[in-house]
């Protein structure tokens, strides 16, 4: 038996979706998923496993070019209840440097990237797209889910000058909390919760945005132990007591890049402290803080959960 090394296929690719090209920090991971149901018989046990729905999840970490932030964070609180898929199908294309193009017919973002606001890392963490069957097409139609073809690679939008790794500080109220330093940067997550929609003969036909939440974690450096205790309001007149919001202080958490170009400022509106740690020994005394978001409305209109500003 012989093996031709040409048949060992590997190599990098880029992703294009909704007119945005994503270069990746590492590998692109694709998981094609067949949801199934079992056919059983009392006398014979499991007889068959049959398909209920077909989808794919495409996950990757962007290389860190800060551009078109809305392409990475397309959802806002006003979108809750709406379909995450456009009325006109938007394909997701994976184009390899070797010249093979994989086109998933219909896609939408289901995991917005985590963020690492730090001088020692690039800005974006992992993000994930959901790919499903094309609209208004019989599932048995060729390329209704995925098309694979040979096309020479020609993408040329990579710009290393947009890859930012600047330092950040945070502000949460007045002095001394308006210039918080972090031990190893700030980790921010805008989490997405979706509901998938199914139709019997077609499987998953869409998904709707159920909820959004924002959180941030960092280990503050430079506060005294007394200042830490005051910030947490564990007891006393400012304490958060059972039944009250963690965001009782009615304060925004603002994380700001310290250098230009392509520094980002991120605001989590009406943030509250959910968890705080202490260490007694070799580690820094004041440990990680976790801030979580609170939804608010003005005259019945939903206020933003988070906002970005790019300089």
Residue pairs with C-beta under 8 A, 6 or more apart in sequence:
9 98
11 96
11 97
11 98
12 24
12 96
12 97
13 24
13 28
13 94
13 95
13 96
13 97
14 21
14 22
14 23
14 24
14 94
14 95
14 155
15 21
15 22
15 24
15 28
15 58
15 60
15 92
15 93
15 94
15 95
16 22
16 92
16 93
16 95
16 155
17 71
17 90
17 91
17 92
17 93
17 107
17 109
17 129
18 71
18 90
20 68
20 71
21 155
21 157
22 60
22 62
22 63
23 62
23 63
23 65
23 158
24 60
24 61
24 62
24 63
25 60
25 61
25 62
25 63
25 64
25 122
25 124
26 60
26 61
27 60
28 58
28 59
28 60
28 94
29 58
29 59
29 60
30 56
30 57
30 58
30 59
30 94
30 102
31 56
31 57
31 59
32 54
32 55
32 56
33 54
33 55
33 56
33 57
34 51
34 53
34 54
35 51
35 52
35 53
35 54
35 55
35 203
35 204
36 49
36 50
36 51
36 52
37 49
37 50
37 52
38 46
38 48
38 49
38 50
39 46
39 47
39 48
39 49
39 50
40 46
40 47
41 47
51 203
52 198
52 203
53 198
53 203
53 204
54 132
54 133
54 139
54 145
54 203
54 204
55 130
55 131
55 132
55 203
55 204
56 104
56 130
56 131
56 145
56 146
57 110
57 128
57 129
57 130
57 131
58 92
58 94
58 104
58 107
58 128
58 129
58 131
59 111
59 126
59 127
59 128
59 129
60 126
60 127
61 113
61 124
61 125
61 126
61 127
62 72
62 113
62 124
62 127
63 122
63 124
63 158
63 163
64 122
64 123
64 124
64 163
64 164
64 165
65 158
65 159
65 162
65 163
66 123
66 162
66 163
66 164
66 262
66 264
66 310
67 159
67 162
69 264
69 308
69 310
72 112
72 113
72 124
72 127
73 112
73 190
73 306
73 308
74 109
74 112
75 84
75 109
75 112
75 192
75 209
75 212
76 212
76 304
76 305
77 212
77 295
77 302
77 303
77 304
77 305
78 302
79 209
80 209
80 210
80 211
80 212
81 208
81 209
81 210
82 208
82 209
83 206
83 207
83 208
83 209
84 108
84 109
84 110
84 130
84 194
84 206
84 207
84 208
84 209
85 106
85 108
85 132
85 206
85 207
86 108
89 105
89 106
89 134
89 135
90 106
90 107
90 108
91 103
91 104
91 105
91 106
91 107
92 103
92 104
92 107
92 129
92 131
93 101
93 102
93 103
93 104
94 101
94 102
94 103
94 104
95 101
95 102
95 151
95 153
95 155
96 102
96 153
97 153
98 153
99 150
99 151
99 152
99 153
100 148
100 149
100 150
100 151
101 147
101 148
101 149
101 150
101 151
102 146
102 147
102 148
103 143
103 146
103 147
103 148
103 149
104 131
104 145
104 146
105 131
105 133
105 134
105 137
105 143
105 144
105 145
105 146
105 147
106 131
106 132
106 133
106 134
106 135
107 129
107 130
107 131
107 132
108 129
108 130
108 207
109 127
109 128
109 129
109 130
109 192
110 128
110 129
110 130
110 192
110 194
110 207
111 126
111 127
111 128
111 192
112 127
112 190
112 191
112 192
113 124
113 125
113 126
113 127
114 124
114 125
114 126
114 187
114 188
114 189
115 123
115 124
115 125
115 186
115 187
115 188
115 189
115 266
116 122
116 123
116 124
116 125
116 185
116 186
116 187
117 123
117 168
117 185
117 186
117 187
117 188
117 255
117 257
117 264
117 266
118 165
118 167
118 168
118 182
118 184
118 185
118 186
119 165
119 166
119 167
119 168
119 185
120 165
120 184
120 185
121 165
121 185
122 163
122 164
122 165
123 164
123 165
123 264
130 194
130 207
131 145
131 146
132 145
132 203
132 204
132 205
132 206
133 139
133 144
133 145
133 202
133 203
133 204
133 205
134 141
134 143
134 144
134 145
137 144
138 144
139 145
139 202
139 203
161 261
161 262
162 262
164 257
164 261
164 262
164 263
164 264
166 257
166 258
166 259
166 262
166 263
167 257
167 258
167 259
168 182
168 185
168 186
168 255
168 256
168 257
168 258
169 179
169 180
169 181
169 182
169 255
169 256
169 258
170 180
170 182
170 186
170 216
170 218
170 253
170 254
170 255
170 256
171 177
171 178
171 179
171 180
171 253
171 254
171 256
172 178
172 180
172 231
172 251
172 252
172 253
172 254
172 271
172 291
173 249
173 251
176 222
176 223
176 227
177 227
177 231
180 218
180 220
180 222
180 223
181 220
181 221
181 222
182 218
182 219
182 220
182 221
183 218
183 219
183 220
183 221
183 284
184 218
184 219
185 218
186 216
186 217
186 218
186 255
187 216
187 217
187 218
188 214
188 215
188 216
188 255
188 266
188 268
189 214
189 215
189 216
190 212
190 213
190 214
190 305
190 306
191 212
191 213
191 214
191 215
192 209
192 211
192 212
193 209
193 210
193 211
193 212
193 213
194 207
194 208
194 209
194 210
195 207
195 208
195 210
196 204
196 206
196 207
197 204
197 205
197 206
197 207
197 208
198 204
198 205
199 205
212 305
213 292
213 293
213 305
214 268
214 271
214 292
214 293
214 305
214 306
215 268
215 274
215 290
215 291
215 292
215 293
216 253
216 255
216 268
216 271
216 290
216 291
217 288
217 289
217 290
217 291
218 288
218 289
219 284
219 286
219 287
219 288
219 289
220 228
220 286
220 289
221 284
221 286
223 231
223 286
225 285
225 286
228 276
228 286
231 273
232 273
232 276
233 239
233 240
233 248
233 249
238 248
238 249
240 246
240 248
240 272
245 272
245 294
246 272
246 273
246 274
246 292
246 294
247 270
247 271
247 272
247 292
247 293
247 294
248 272
249 272
250 270
251 270
251 271
252 267
252 268
252 269
252 270
252 271
253 267
253 268
253 271
253 291
254 265
254 266
254 267
255 265
255 266
255 267
255 268
256 263
256 265
257 263
257 264
257 265
257 311
260 311
261 311
262 310
262 311
263 310
263 311
264 308
264 309
264 310
264 311
265 308
265 309
265 310
265 311
266 306
266 307
266 308
266 309
267 306
267 307
267 308
268 291
268 293
268 305
268 306
269 293
269 294
269 296
269 303
269 304
269 305
269 306
269 307
270 293
270 294
270 295
270 296
271 291
271 292
271 293
271 294
272 291
272 292
272 294
273 289
273 290
273 291
274 290
274 291
274 292
275 288
275 289
275 290
276 287
276 288
276 289
276 290
277 286
277 287
277 288
277 289
278 285
278 286
278 287
279 285
279 287
293 305
293 306
295 302
295 303
295 305
296 302
296 303
297 303
